[in-house]
Amino acid sequence: MISVVVPAYNEERNVDTLYARLREQLRARHPEWELVFVDDGSTDGTWDRIVALNAADPRVRGVRLSRNFGHQSALLAGLAAARGAAVVSMDADLQHPPGVVSELLEKWQEGYQVVNAIRIDTERVPRWKRWSSRVFYRLFSLLSGVDIAPGSADFRLLDRQVLDEILRFKEEGLFLRGIVHWVGYPTASVKYQCGERHAGESKYSLRKMLRLAWHGVSSFSLVPLRIGIFVGLLSSAIAFFGVIYAIVGWWLDNDVIPGWASSVAISSFLFGVLFAFLAILAEYVGRILVEVRGRPRFLVRETTRASAPVERLRARPVVLDASGDARTRTAG
């Protein structure tokens, strides 16, 4: 079975079109497939469209989260629900062209276990987005030691073995773009041109993109802390020489300490550096607190498979599994 995982947030007008185009791509060469939509707390009719598609075609499955947890958490929810031997993840707005899915599957059939789709930057892509993508991935590769090509996103194929290993990672704030490269399985790439958004507006504002970038760097690398250590030592050396300079000046001239302006400037600079790296340290301490809490990365409100009438659910016998926990016996 081939699984396609699609996180969706307020994508009511895109769900049906994406399903139709994916069905055309998959049914000829891959008769066994499923499409897993993850409704990330949408406030429009996205879930209603997913339920309607599921009623018309059981190969469409839906997972509805209890609230908006963010793109990465919704993507993880879909990957955890997917059952295929190969799992493709893509966005719902059709900027990830459905026609590229066949190319990803061809690479997988050649033996590659990770196949990344790399966006070709054309004039259609905004200039600031092209520039910010190149800058971020170069900085990320420098800080983390994991080389990620500019134009990468969460449009990729994962073999079942790779996906099972990634799902074992329990850390909070899992940065999938970095983890997929870190695991080290045979990897290939397919280039594509970004399509036009079919309907609606992009959910990735500049603030969200900056937050994702910082989240990726801070969750995947300790280099910012090590930079803080280096700058702290350098600043301490500057402050030490400033103190020596002040003492020598006072010894040579008891009335006035020469260089008071430079001393004030150095002190201000050192305090600025100190508070900046205290903020970085606070970020990492906050991440430790989140990890210790151990809260789930997402909560599922309902799924399309659980849409049977309440009376039928109550009539199903309750049995005990091997661990002694109660569960409901279901078909299959």
N, C-alpha and C positions, 0 to 999 in steps of 0.2 A: 504493500500500500504506500502511496505517496500522500504526504500531508502538506497542506499549505496553511500557514498561520498568519492571521491578519488582525493586528490590534486596530480598534476603531473607536474614535471619540467624536461624536456628533458628525457621523459620516452617512446619514440617512440616504442622501441622494447618490451615494457612490456604491453602496453595497450591492445592489442588483446588477449594475453594470459590470463591476469587478467579477461577480459570480459568472455572468454570461460569458465574459471573455476568457476566464480561466477554464470554464467547462469546455469551450472550443479547443483550447490548447491541450487539455489533458485527456479527454475522452477517446481520442483517436489512438494515441500511442500508450496511454497508461489507464487502462479501464478501471483499475482499483485505486481510487483516490478519495480524499476527504478535504473539506475546506472548513477550517476552524476559525470562526470570528470571535474576538474577545471585545466585548462592550466595556470600555473603561469608564463606566459611570456617565454615559451620555445623557444629555438633557433633552434630546430630540427623539425622533422615532426610530433610531438605529436598532434598538432591540426588537421592536415590532417587525422590522424588515427581516431581521435574522430569523425570527420565529416563523415568519411566513415562508422564507426560503427553506427552512428545515421541514416544514409541513409538505412542501412541494417536492423536495429532494432530500432524503435522509442522509445523503453524503455531506450535507451542510450541517455543521454542529455549531452551537453557540455557547459561550461562557460569559456570564454577566457578573462583573465585579460589584461589590457593595458601594463603591464610590470611585472617584477618579484617583487612581494610584500613580499615574504617570505612564509614559510610553514603555519604559524598560520593564516595569513590573507587569504591565499588561502583556508584553511580549513573553515574559517568563511564564505567565499563567497559560498562554497558548501553547508554548513549547511543552509544558508539563502535561497538557491535555492531549497532545498529538500522539497518534499511534503508529505512524508510518515508519517504514524502513529508511526513508529519506524525508526530511522535513525542511520545507522552504518557508522563510519568513519574509514578509513584504508589507508595505503600507497600503492603506485602503483608498488613497486618493488617485490611484492610477499613474502617479509619477514614476512608480516602479512598473515598467511595462510588463504585462502578463506574458507577452511573447518571449521574454528572456527566460522564463521558467523552463522551457524545453531545453535551452542551452545549458542551464545549470544541471538539469537531469542527465544530459549527454556526458558532461564532465564527470558526474558521479558514476555513471555506468562504465567510464574508462578507468575507474579505480580511485578517484580522488574522494576523500571523506569530508573535506570542507571546500566549498566553492563560493567565492565571494563575487558579488556583482559590483563593479567599479564604475562610477559615473564618469562619463566623458564631459569635461567642462566646455560647453559651447556658449554662444552668445545668449541662448535661451536662459541659461543659469545666471542669476544676478551677479554682478561683479563682486560685491561685498561678500556674497556667499562663497564664491570661488576663492577669494583671498583668505577669508577666515578659515575655510576648510584646510587649505595648504598650511597656514600658520599653525593651526591647532595640531594637526597630525605630525608635523615636524617637531613641535615642542613635546608632544606626547611621546614620540619615538625617542627623543633625546633624554627625557626624564625617566622613562620606564624601561628602555632597552628593548621594547617590542616594536617592530617596524610595521606601521600601518600605512597603506597607500592613501594619498589624498583622493577624495571622492568615495571613500568607503562609507557604508551605512549599515543598517540592519536588513539589507536585502541580500540574502545568502541561502545556501543549502548546507544542512548538517546531516551527516550520516547518523544512524541510530546509535552506534557505539559512541560517537563523539557527544551527541546530545545527552546520553545517559551519564556520561562522565561530568558534563557541565552542570547537569541538574543536581549532582552531588555537592556542588559548592553551596554552602549555607551562609556565606557572608552577606551582610546587608549592603545594598547599593551595588550589586553585581554589574560591572561595566562590560557588557557582552562583547563589544567591539574589540576590547583588549583581551578578554578571556579566550575568545575564539582563536586569536593568533597565538596566545600563550600556550595552549594545550599541545600544539606541535604535531598534529596529524597531517597526512599528505594533503596539500592545499593547491588549488588552482583558482583562477579568476576569469571572469567574463566581463567584457566592457559593454556598456549600454549608454544610450542617450536618454536623458531625463525627459519623461513625457509631460504633457500639460495636465495640470490638476483638472479633473473632470467637473467637480462642483465643490462649492464651499470655500473656506479659507484655511490657510496653513495654521496648524496649532502650535508650531514652533516659533515663538517670538524670540527676539534677540536675548531677552532675559533668560528664557528657558535654555537657549543654546549655550549661553555663558555658564549657566548652572550645570548643565550636562558636562561641559568641558572641564570645569573645576572638579566636579564629582568624579569624572573619569581619572583625572590626574591624581587627586588626593586619595582615591580608593585603591589605586593600582600601583602607587609609587611612594617611597619614603624620601625621595630626593628633595622635596621642599623642606623637610626637616633638616636634612643634611646641609642644604644651602644655608639654613638658619644657623647651624653650628659654625659653618665657615665664616659667615658674615659677623656672627657674634664674636668670634675670636679676633677677626680683623678690627671690629669696632673697639673691642677691649684694648687692643694694642694701640689704636689711635688715642683712646682716652688716657692710657698710661703715659704715652709720650706728651700729651697735653698737660698732665699733672706735673711731670718732670720740668716741662717748659715753664709752668707757672712758678714752681718752687725756685728754679734758677733765677727767673726774673725778679722775684721778691728778694732773693739773697743779694743780687747786684744792685737793686734800687728799692729801698725800704718804703718810699713814698707812693710809687705807682707801679702796679704790675702791668708791664707792657703786654699787648695782645689780648685785652679783655674782650674785644669784639669777636675775635676768632675763637676764643674759648666759649663764648655764648653760642656761636654758630655750631661748634663741634658738639656741645652738650645737646642742643636742639636736635641735631642730626642723629646723635646716638639714641636719644629717647624715641625719636620717630622710628628708627630701625627696631628698637626694642619692642614697641607696641605692635608693629607690623608682624613680627615673628611670634609675639604672644597670641595674636589672632590666629595664625597658622596652627600653633600648638593647641589652641582651644578647639579648632576644627577637628583635629585628630582625637583629642580627648572626647569630644562629642560623639565621634564615630565609635569610640570604645564603649561609651555609654549605651549607644543604640545596639551594638553587638551583644552587650551583656544582657539587655532586656530580652533579646531573642524574639521580638515580635514577628509575626508572619509578614512576608513582603507584599501579600495581597490577600483579600478575602473574597470568596466566590458567593454571590447572592443566589444565583440559580443557573441552571444549564438547560439547554433544550431537551436533553434526555430525561430531565426530571419534570416534564410538563404534563404527566399523567394526572387525571383527576385525583383529588384528595382521598375519595372513598377507596379507590384502587390501592393507593399507597398504604392506607390504614389496614387493608385486607391482607397485605402481604405478610407472611409469617416472619417473625424475628428469630434469628438463630445466633449462636455464638461462634465466633471464629476461633482460630488456634490460640489467640492471646486472651480469650475470654471476654472480648468486647462485643457488644450487641451490634448487629448489622442487619440490613434488610435483604432478603433473598430476592435477586432480580434475575430476569431471563438472561442467559448467556454468561 
